[in-house]
Amino acid sequence: MLKNLSHIGIAVQSIANAKKFFGEILKLGEPKIIDVPDQQVKVAIFPFAGFQIELLEPLSSDSTIAKFLEKRGEGIHHLCFNVENIENALTELKKAGVTLIDEKPRIGATGNKIAFVSPKSTYGVLIELREPKIK
């Protein structure tokens, strides 16, 4: 079902502060910054070794990222894996009894179909599935 790792999402209070570490100290360069108003998040994307590191900053105090930061603090928020067909992957997971956050895909920060799988079914790890756009 899974093809490869797409990205690791890291929740941060401030992209401006965190990008100094990832961009300058780790030498990942300047990230691409995208606001995703419907998900109330700002995303900084660093390409790295065939996948990406994404920093996630809340755009409002009631966003899911803000709630995550309040509860757990800064750190790894989710792992995202590419899949060939996201609808089929969701159907297969649901048939296997896996709890889904998104029963149907939605559009993510980079314009691809995405869906989240509940950490209740994945040993505490929030999993995002992503169907890359065909280029």
N, CA, C and O of each residue as an XYZ file, in Angstrom:
540
protein
N       0.824     -1.192      0.000
C       0.000      0.000      0.000
C       0.872      1.261      0.000
O       0.653      2.158     -0.815
N       1.859      1.342      0.904
C       2.707      2.528      0.976
C       3.806      2.455     -0.075
O       4.406      1.402     -0.290
N       4.062      3.587     -0.727
C       5.120      3.641     -1.739
C       6.446      4.090     -1.122
O       7.464      3.411     -1.253
N       6.418      5.229     -0.456
C       7.624      5.769      0.171
C       7.241      6.898      1.130
O       6.082      7.308      1.204
N       8.237      7.385      1.854
C       8.016      8.491      2.780
C       7.907      9.784      1.986
O       8.765     10.080      1.154
N       6.869     10.544      2.238
C       6.696     11.845      1.601
C       7.362     12.923      2.451
O       8.211     13.676      1.975
N       6.952     12.980      3.741
C       7.526     13.992      4.620
C       7.300     13.658      6.088
O       6.485     12.808      6.447
N       8.054     14.361      6.913
C       7.877     14.327      8.361
C       7.372     15.706      8.754
O       8.016     16.710      8.453
N       6.223     15.767      9.427
C       5.652     17.024      9.885
C       6.073     17.298     11.315
O       5.922     16.442     12.187
N       6.601     18.493     11.558
C       7.074     18.882     12.884
C       6.310     20.128     13.314
O       6.369     21.159     12.643
N       5.595     20.036     14.430
C       4.846     21.174     14.956
C       5.801     22.120     15.677
O       6.596     21.694     16.514
N       5.715     23.409     15.344
C       6.560     24.428     15.965
C       5.714     25.643     16.333
O       4.679     25.908     15.721
N       6.171     26.364     17.332
C       5.496     27.615     17.705
C       5.750     28.699     16.656
O       4.867     29.498     16.344
N       6.986     28.712     16.112
C       7.378     29.769     15.184
C       8.276     29.210     14.084
O       9.369     28.713     14.354
N       7.806     29.296     12.856
C       8.631     28.897     11.722
C       9.858     29.788     11.633
O      10.952     29.310     11.335
N       9.685     31.082     11.887
C      10.809     32.018     11.813
C      11.949     31.571     12.727
O      13.115     31.643     12.339
N      11.626     31.114     13.927
C      12.659     30.648     14.851
C      13.188     29.277     14.454
O      14.401     29.068     14.436
N      12.302     28.342     14.137
C      12.708     26.962     13.849
C      13.496     26.844     12.548
O      14.362     25.977     12.431
N      13.211     27.699     11.571
C      13.926     27.576     10.293
C      15.387     27.956     10.426
O      16.200     27.585      9.579
N      15.740     28.693     11.479
C      17.160     28.996     11.725
C      17.911     27.696     11.998
O      19.006     27.491     11.475
N      17.328     26.820     12.812
C      17.977     25.547     13.114
C      18.013     24.654     11.876
O      19.078     24.194     11.466
N      16.835     24.410     11.281
C      16.761     23.479     10.155
C      17.452     24.037      8.912
O      18.181     23.316      8.231
N      17.226     25.308      8.617
C      17.776     25.900      7.407
C      19.244     26.256      7.492
O      20.014     25.973      6.573
N      19.639     26.887      8.613
C      21.005     27.393      8.730
C      21.945     26.398      9.410
O      23.005     26.078      8.872
N      21.563     25.913     10.577
C      22.456     25.026     11.324
C      22.560     23.661     10.655
O      23.662     23.136     10.496
N      21.417     23.072     10.259
C      21.446     21.781      9.563
C      21.713     21.936      8.065
O      21.889     20.951      7.348
N      21.740     23.183      7.607
C      22.069     23.523      6.213
C      21.101     22.929      5.188
O      21.511     22.450      4.131
N      19.798     22.971      5.527
C      18.782     22.511      4.583
C      18.356     23.623      3.624
O      17.581     23.380      2.700
N      18.858     24.835      3.840
C      18.552     25.944      2.940
C      17.291     26.690      3.334
O      16.763     26.533      4.435
N      16.834     27.493      2.413
C      15.636     28.303      2.629
C      14.404     27.483      2.260
O      14.339     26.933      1.161
N      13.426     27.395      3.163
C      12.237     26.593      2.856
C      11.250     27.341      1.976
O      11.275     28.568      1.882
N      10.388     26.577      1.341
C       9.219     27.139      0.661
C       8.156     27.296      1.742
O       7.882     26.350      2.481
N       7.555     28.480      1.843
C       6.543     28.751      2.874
C       5.169     28.819      2.210
O       4.982     29.522      1.217
N       4.214     28.080      2.770
C       2.850     28.047      2.240
C       1.869     28.244      3.393
O       1.964     27.560      4.411
N       0.932     29.170      3.241
C      -0.185     29.302      4.177
C      -1.320     28.421      3.680
O      -1.643     28.414      2.492
N      -1.925     27.674      4.605
C      -3.067     26.826      4.273
C      -4.222     27.266      5.174
O      -4.465     26.658      6.216
N      -4.936     28.324      4.771
C      -5.970     28.903      5.629
C      -7.064     27.920      6.055
O      -7.527     27.977      7.195
N      -7.488     27.014      5.153
C      -8.573     26.100      5.519
C      -8.135     25.088      6.588
O      -8.981     24.502      7.263
N      -6.828     24.880      6.746
C      -6.323     24.003      7.804
C      -5.694     24.816      8.938
O      -5.170     24.253      9.899
N      -5.752     26.153      8.813
C      -5.249     27.076      9.830
C      -3.795     26.799     10.195
O      -3.430     26.754     11.370
N      -2.968     26.614      9.155
C      -1.561     26.287      9.382
C      -0.681     26.964      8.339
O      -1.081     27.148      7.190
N       0.521     27.327      8.761
C       1.577     27.787      7.859
C       2.589     26.656      7.811
O       2.934     26.078      8.842
N       3.070     26.338      6.603
C       3.983     25.206      6.412
C       5.277     25.708      5.778
O       5.252     26.450      4.796
N       6.405     25.296      6.351
C       7.722     25.546      5.757
C       8.238     24.198      5.271
O       8.349     23.250      6.049
N       8.552     24.119      3.983
C       8.937     22.843      3.379
C      10.421     22.863      3.007
O      10.876     23.698      2.226
N      11.159     21.916      3.592
C      12.578     21.721      3.283
C      12.740     20.400      2.536
O      12.508     19.348      3.131
N      13.126     20.406      1.268
C      13.431     19.141      0.593
C      14.680     18.522      1.214
O      15.632     19.227      1.551
N      14.666     17.192      1.363
C      15.819     16.518      1.969
C      15.829     15.043      1.600
O      14.879     14.325      1.911
N      16.872     14.587      0.953
C      17.143     13.161      0.710
C      15.949     12.371      0.174
O      15.683     11.262      0.636
N      15.232     12.932     -0.792
C      14.127     12.218     -1.409
C      12.791     12.372     -0.701
O      11.782     11.848     -1.172
N      12.764     13.073      0.407
C      11.506     13.397      1.082
C      11.595     14.828      1.575
O      12.501     15.560      1.176
N      10.679     15.243      2.431
C      10.676     16.618      2.918
C      10.552     16.643      4.431
O      10.025     15.721      5.053
N      11.054     17.725      4.999
C      10.787     18.043      6.395
C       9.876     19.258      6.359
O      10.209     20.280      5.760
N       8.725     19.137      7.007
C       7.759     20.235      7.015
C       7.595     20.751      8.437
O       7.310     19.987      9.360
N       7.779     22.058      8.601
C       7.515     22.715      9.872
C       6.095     23.252      9.815
O       5.702     23.884      8.834
N       5.330     23.002     10.862
C       3.910     23.379     10.907
C       3.685     24.390     12.020
O       3.887     24.081     13.194
N       3.269     25.589     11.656
C       2.981     26.658     12.623
C       1.492     26.970     12.592
O       0.930     27.156     11.512
N       0.839     27.034     13.749
C      -0.597     27.332     13.742
C      -0.864     28.774     13.302
O      -0.109     29.689     13.633
N      -1.949     28.955     12.555
C      -2.380     30.298     12.153
C      -3.455     30.846     13.083
O      -3.792     32.029     13.026
N      -3.992     29.976     13.944
C      -4.977     30.433     14.927
C      -4.859     29.573     16.179
O      -4.329     28.462     16.144
N      -5.358     30.103     17.271
C      -5.238     29.407     18.556
C      -6.154     28.190     18.656
O      -5.982     27.366     19.555
N      -7.127     28.060     17.746
C      -8.013     26.896     17.806
C      -7.728     25.878     16.692
O      -8.537     24.984     16.444
N      -6.583     26.016     16.028
C      -6.215     25.050     14.990
C      -5.745     23.748     15.621
O      -5.403     23.709     16.803
N      -5.730     22.679     14.823
C      -5.276     21.386     15.347
C      -3.806     21.436     15.748
O      -3.403     20.769     16.700
N      -3.003     22.219     15.031
C      -1.582     22.344     15.389
C      -1.435     23.105     16.708
O      -0.604     22.739     17.539
N      -2.224     24.148     16.907
C      -2.169     24.889     18.181
C      -2.561     23.979     19.344
O      -1.942     24.022     20.407
N      -3.587     23.161     19.140
C      -4.015     22.226     20.189
C      -2.938     21.180     20.464
O      -2.700     20.819     21.616
N      -2.288     20.695     19.404
C      -1.193     19.735     19.557
C      -0.057     20.362     20.379
O       0.452     19.743     21.313
N       0.334     21.591     20.024
C       1.416     22.273     20.734
C       1.073     22.491     22.202
O       1.926     22.339     23.077
N      -0.175     22.848     22.464
C      -0.617     23.076     23.840
C      -0.540     21.790     24.665
O      -0.140     21.805     25.829
N      -0.926     20.696     24.046
C      -0.978     19.412     24.746
C       0.388     18.725     24.846
O       0.734     18.174     25.890
N       1.168     18.762     23.742
C       2.400     17.976     23.679
C       3.680     18.786     23.510
O       4.775     18.270     23.735
N       3.550     20.048     23.118
C       4.739     20.853     22.854
C       5.271     20.617     21.453
O       4.705     19.850     20.675
N       6.359     21.284     21.149
C       6.949     21.169     19.823
C       7.529     19.775     19.606
O       7.994     19.127     20.544
N       7.493     19.328     18.354
C       8.059     18.028     18.033
C       7.364     17.387     16.849
O       6.559     18.013     16.160
N       7.696     16.119     16.628
C       7.124     15.402     15.491
C       5.604     15.328     15.635
O       5.085     14.876     16.655
N       4.916     15.771     14.612
C       3.460     15.774     14.585
C       2.925     14.578     13.814
O       1.981     13.922     14.255
N       3.535     14.289     12.646
C       3.045     13.170     11.839
C       4.096     12.688     10.848
O       5.068     13.381     10.550
N       3.868     11.478     10.350
C       4.621     10.914      9.240
C       3.674     10.827      8.058
O       2.520     10.427      8.211
N       4.152     11.197      6.890
C       3.322     11.142      5.690
C       3.934     10.184      4.680
O       5.123     10.251      4.369
N       3.084      9.289      4.176
C       3.515      8.309      3.189
C       2.758      8.497      1.889
O       1.557      8.766      1.895
N       3.461      8.355      0.771
C       2.825      8.383     -0.540
C       2.126      7.055     -0.797
O       2.627      5.992     -0.429
N       0.961      7.131     -1.435
C       0.217      5.950     -1.863
C      -0.171      6.133     -3.326
O      -0.264      7.256     -3.821
N      -0.394      5.027     -4.003
C      -0.762      5.062     -5.425
C      -2.178      5.617     -5.616
O      -2.404      6.475     -6.469
N      -3.132      5.118     -4.811
C      -4.535      5.503     -4.920
C      -5.084      5.687     -3.520
O      -5.305      4.713     -2.800
N      -5.302      6.932     -3.133
C      -5.676      7.223     -1.748
C      -7.057      6.687     -1.387
O      -7.271      6.235     -0.262
N      -7.998      6.735     -2.333
C      -9.333      6.209     -2.051
C      -9.270      4.712     -1.754
O      -9.902      4.237     -0.811
N      -8.511      3.976     -2.554
C      -8.352      2.537     -2.311
C      -7.661      2.274     -0.983
O      -8.050      1.365     -0.251
N      -6.638      3.064     -0.665
C      -5.920      2.892      0.600
C      -6.858      3.116      1.785
O      -6.821      2.357      2.753
N      -7.698      4.152      1.718
C      -8.642      4.428      2.803
C      -9.665      3.298      2.941
O      -9.994      2.888      4.055
N     -10.161      2.800      1.818
C     -11.113      1.676      1.845
C     -10.479      0.451      2.484
O     -11.091     -0.210      3.322
N      -9.253      0.152      2.084
C      -8.535     -1.011      2.617
C      -8.305     -0.878      4.127
O      -8.486     -1.840      4.874
N      -7.909      0.309      4.566
C      -7.675      0.536      5.995
C      -8.985      0.417      6.793
O      -9.021     -0.194      7.861
N     -10.042      1.006      6.258
C     -11.332      0.948      6.944
C     -11.811     -0.498      7.068
O     -12.305     -0.901      8.121
N     -11.665     -1.278      5.996
C     -12.056     -2.702      6.038
C     -11.248     -3.474      7.077
O     -11.735     -4.451      7.647
N     -10.013     -3.037      7.324
C      -9.145     -3.693      8.303
C      -9.434     -3.230      9.733
O      -8.797     -3.690     10.680
N     -10.405     -2.312      9.882
C     -10.782     -1.845     11.215
C      -9.963     -0.683     11.737
O     -10.025     -0.359     12.923
N      -9.196     -0.053     10.862
C      -8.369      1.089     11.255
C      -9.254      2.335     11.357
O     -10.099      2.577     10.496
N      -9.050      3.121     12.420
C      -9.809      4.350     12.620
C      -9.225      5.460     11.760
O      -8.034      5.760     11.844
N     -10.068      6.066     10.933
C      -9.647      7.142     10.045
C     -10.103      8.489     10.581
O     -11.207      8.611     11.112
N      -9.265      9.486     10.445
C      -9.685     10.859     10.733
C     -10.439     11.395      9.520
O     -11.479     12.040      9.650
N      -9.890     11.115      8.338
C     -10.519     11.534      7.081
C     -11.010     10.301      6.334
O     -10.212      9.486      5.871
N     -12.309     10.172      6.222
C     -12.872      9.046      5.465
C     -12.753      9.285      3.964
O     -12.754      8.346      3.169
N     -12.651     10.561      3.594
C     -12.474     10.943      2.192
C     -11.283     11.889      2.118
O     -11.042     12.659      3.047
N     -10.536     11.835      1.016
C      -9.377     12.714      0.889
C      -9.771     14.182      0.795
O     -10.885     14.528      0.402
N      -8.826     15.027      1.164
C      -8.965     16.475      0.993
C      -7.682     16.964      0.331
O      -6.754     16.183      0.119
N      -7.628     18.232      0.010
C      -6.452     18.780     -0.656
C      -5.516     19.361      0.398
O      -5.933     20.139      1.256
N      -4.234     18.970      0.319
C      -3.226     19.414      1.270
C      -2.489     20.664      0.809
O      -2.844     21.278     -0.197
N      -1.457     21.029      1.564
C      -0.711     22.267      1.336
C      -0.104     22.364     -0.054
O      -0.020     23.462     -0.605
N       0.318     21.259     -0.632
C       0.971     21.300     -1.948
C       0.039     20.888     -3.090
O       0.488     20.621     -4.204
N      -1.271     20.841     -2.794
C      -2.251     20.560     -3.836
C      -2.505     19.096     -4.118
O      -3.189     18.763     -5.085
N      -1.968     18.217     -3.294
C      -2.172     16.775     -3.459
C      -3.330     16.300     -2.584
O      -3.683     16.949     -1.599
N      -3.914     15.162     -2.954
C      -4.945     14.544     -2.112
C      -4.259     13.975     -0.872
O      -3.234     13.300     -0.968
N      -4.849     14.264      0.311
C      -4.313     13.749      1.571
C      -5.443     13.224      2.444
O      -6.608     13.557      2.229
N      -5.098     12.405      3.424
C      -6.044     11.937      4.430
C      -5.236     11.485      5.643
O      -4.119     10.984      5.509
N      -5.811     11.667      6.817
C      -5.124     11.285      8.050
C      -5.748     10.046      8.673
O      -6.960      9.837      8.617
N      -4.882      9.232      9.268
C      -5.262      8.015      9.975
C      -5.066      8.283     11.457
O      -4.043      8.838     11.858
N      -6.030      7.898     12.265
C      -5.998      8.188     13.694
C      -4.843      7.490     14.406
O      -4.580      6.313     14.159
N      -4.156      8.210     15.286
C      -3.097      7.578     16.080
C      -3.635      6.514     17.039
O      -2.859      5.736     17.595
N      -4.951      6.472     17.236
C      -5.553      5.426     18.072
C      -5.349      4.045     17.451
O      -5.341      3.036     18.157
N      -5.185      4.005     16.130
C      -5.006      2.740     15.419
C      -3.569      2.495     14.976
O      -3.273      1.453     14.390
N      -2.670      3.442     15.250
C      -1.307      3.352     14.710
C      -0.245      3.476     15.797
O       0.836      4.016     15.563
N      -0.558      2.978     16.970
C       0.397      2.964     18.081
C       0.889      4.356     18.444
O       2.063      4.555     18.758
N      -0.039      5.329     18.395
C       0.259      6.682     18.837
C       0.887      7.588     17.800
O       1.231      8.727     18.114
N       1.049      7.115     16.562
C       1.665      7.919     15.508
C       0.579      8.406     14.544
O      -0.142      7.600     13.956
N       0.469      9.722     14.386
C      -0.448     10.267     13.397
C       0.147     10.007     12.014
O       1.280     10.400     11.733
N      -0.620      9.349     11.161
C      -0.173      8.996      9.814
C      -0.990      9.782      8.792
O      -2.219      9.824      8.854
N      -0.288     10.393      7.865
C      -0.931     11.059      6.741
C      -0.649     10.229      5.494
O       0.475      9.774      5.281
N      -1.671     10.038      4.677
C      -1.519      9.406      3.370
C      -1.595     10.506      2.325
O      -2.376     11.448      2.462
N      -0.783     10.384      1.281
C      -0.726     11.422      0.247
C      -0.660     10.745     -1.125
O       0.170      9.870     -1.371
N      -1.554     11.176     -1.996
C      -1.517     10.717     -3.385
C      -0.901     11.832     -4.222
O      -1.542     12.855     -4.464
N       0.337     11.639     -4.664
C       0.991     12.699     -5.451
C       0.275     12.954     -6.764
O      -0.242     12.035     -7.400
N       0.255     14.220     -7.158
C      -0.293     14.568     -8.468
C       0.608     13.989     -9.540
O       1.829     13.960     -9.384
N       0.016     13.534    -10.614
C       0.794     13.020    -11.751
C       1.375     14.214    -12.495
O       0.669     15.164    -12.831
N       2.675     14.142    -12.741
C       3.351     15.269    -13.396
C       3.390     15.079    -14.888
O       3.921     15.928    -15.605
